[in-house]
Amino acid sequence: MVEATWQALRFDPVMQAYYRSHQGKDVKRILIKVARKLLSRIHAVIRTETPYQIGVIS
């Protein structure tokens, strides 16, 4: 999940904004927050059977 989180931060502007909104805090804790958000998106993709869209707010 951590590696997927780094990739999401590289390519997804919404995830980047979420990461930046928490800057100034512990980096590891921020990564966990982003990973949890990514996991929620993965769950939504599986549940709704729709493809993942980069930059879409969920």
CORPE-V615967 format. One record per run of one state. SS is the DSSP state (~ for helix, > for strand, _ for the rest). FROM is the first residue (numbers start at 1). TO is the last residue. If there is no record, write none. Layout:
((SS:FROM:TO) (SS:FROM:TO))
This chain:
((_:1:1) (~:2:11) (_:12:12) (~:13:21) (_:22:26) (~:27:48) (_:49:58))
